[in-house]
Amino acid sequence: MNRTLLIPALVALAFAASPSFAAVEHSHEHAQVQELTLDHGRKWPTDETLRTQMEGLRTALAKHQRGDKHAPLSREDARALGLRVEQGVVTILRECRLGPDADRNLHVIVAELVQSSDVLQGKVPGDSAEATRRARHALEAYGRHFEHPGWKRLS
């Protein structure tokens, strides 16, 4: 795959508000996916980088959901969570190697994570509780659409 191509439109739009994301190159030779799909009824394959980073994001979100998961986070906790999400996404975009169809589907999830991260870090206005909910939703979608042995839903 050619590593010099630009991030597809879906991710590029999500990254526009975040210069650190915009600098990440990732190989894509396809059009964007609007909705997640399965691979002929099966979950998409993953690689070690994707599994490791998604597990780390799941752990970070679980840490910040103590008590009322709908309550807004403190400014400090929101920024820390947003930065952790950003770091995970950057690593996924730099190192993850999926086939084109799996990659297209992954970018639906990545775009949601980027938007959540930007709100949590205060880069764009928004509610931290809603941003956290959206990040949780993205991880739940990942678990439903990607093969990840041992993946546990956020409770």
C-alpha positions in Angstrom: 0.0 0.0 0.0 1.2 3.5 -0.8 2.1 5.4 2.4 2.1 8.8 0.7 -1.6 9.1 0.0 -3.7 11.6 2.0 -6.1 10.6 4.7 -9.5 9.9 3.1 -12.1 12.6 3.2 -13.9 11.2 6.2 -10.9 11.3 8.4 -9.5 14.5 6.9 -12.6 16.4 7.8 -12.6 15.0 11.3 -8.9 15.9 11.7 -9.2 19.4 10.3 -9.8 20.8 13.7 -6.8 19.0 15.1 -3.4 19.8 13.7 -1.7 16.9 15.4 -4.1 14.4 13.6 -3.8 16.2 10.3 -0.1 15.5 10.2 -0.6 11.8 10.3 -0.3 10.0 6.9 -2.0 6.7 6.4 -2.4 4.7 3.3 -5.8 4.7 1.6 -6.7 4.0 -2.0 -10.5 4.0 -1.7 -13.6 6.1 -1.1 -15.0 6.7 2.3 -17.6 4.5 4.0 -20.6 6.1 5.4 -21.8 3.2 7.5 -20.1 0.3 9.1 -20.6 -3.1 7.5 -19.5 -6.6 8.2 -17.3 -8.7 5.8 -20.0 -10.9 4.3 -21.5 -11.5 7.8 -18.2 -11.9 9.5 -16.2 -9.4 11.6 -13.3 -7.7 9.9 -9.8 -8.9 10.7 -7.5 -6.8 12.9 -3.8 -6.6 13.5 -1.8 -6.4 16.8 -1.5 -2.6 16.6 -5.2 -2.1 16.3 -6.0 -4.6 19.0 -3.5 -3.1 21.4 -4.6 0.5 20.9 -8.3 -0.3 21.0 -7.7 -2.2 24.3 -5.9 0.8 25.7 -8.7 3.2 24.7 -11.2 0.8 26.3 -9.2 0.8 29.5 -8.9 4.6 29.5 -12.7 5.1 29.0 -13.5 2.5 31.7 -11.2 4.4 34.1 -13.1 7.6 33.5 -16.6 6.2 33.8 -16.8 5.6 37.5 -20.1 6.5 39.0 -22.5 8.2 36.6 -21.2 7.5 33.1 -23.4 10.4 31.9 -21.9 13.0 34.2 -19.4 15.5 32.6 -15.8 14.9 33.4 -13.6 17.4 35.2 -11.7 19.6 32.8 -8.5 17.9 33.7 -9.9 14.4 33.3 -11.5 15.3 30.0 -8.3 16.7 28.6 -6.3 13.6 29.8 -8.9 11.2 28.2 -9.0 13.3 25.0 -5.2 13.2 24.8 -5.1 9.4 25.4 -7.7 8.9 22.6 -5.7 11.2 20.3 -2.5 9.2 21.0 -4.2 5.9 20.3 -5.7 7.1 17.0 -2.4 8.5 15.8 -0.7 5.2 16.5 -3.5 3.3 14.7 -3.2 5.5 11.7 0.6 5.2 11.6 1.0 1.5 12.3 -2.2 -0.4 11.6 -2.2 -2.6 8.5 -5.6 -3.7 7.4 -7.0 -4.6 4.0 -8.8 -1.8 2.1 -12.3 -2.9 3.0 -11.5 -3.3 6.7 -9.6 0.0 6.7 -12.6 1.8 5.2 -14.8 0.5 8.0 -12.2 1.3 10.7 -12.2 5.0 9.6 -15.9 5.4 10.5 -14.8 4.5 14.1 -11.6 6.6 13.9 -13.6 9.7 12.8 -15.9 9.3 15.8 -12.9 9.0 18.1 -11.2 12.0 16.7 -14.3 14.2 17.1 -14.7 13.0 20.7 -11.1 13.7 21.4 -11.3 17.2 20.1 -14.2 18.0 22.4 -12.6 16.4 25.4 -9.4 18.3 24.9 -11.3 21.6 24.4 -10.2 22.0 20.8 -13.8 22.4 19.7 -16.8 23.3 21.9 -18.9 20.5 23.2 -20.0 18.6 26.2 -17.5 16.1 27.8 -20.2 13.7 28.8 -21.6 13.6 25.2 -18.0 13.3 23.8 -17.3 10.4 26.2 -20.6 8.7 25.2 -19.6 9.0 21.5 -16.2 7.5 22.2 -17.9 4.6 24.0 -20.2 4.2 21.1 -17.3 4.0 18.7 -15.6 1.3 20.8 -18.8 -0.7 21.0 -19.1 -0.5 17.2 -15.5 -1.6 16.9 -16.4 -4.7 19.0 -19.4 -5.5 16.9 -17.6 -5.1 13.5 -13.9 -6.2 14.1 -12.5 -9.5 15.3 -10.8 -8.9 18.6 -10.4 -12.1 20.7 -11.2 -11.3 24.4 -12.8 -7.9 23.6 -15.0 -6.8 26.5 -17.8 -4.3 26.2 -17.8 -1.3 28.3 -20.4 -1.8 31.0 
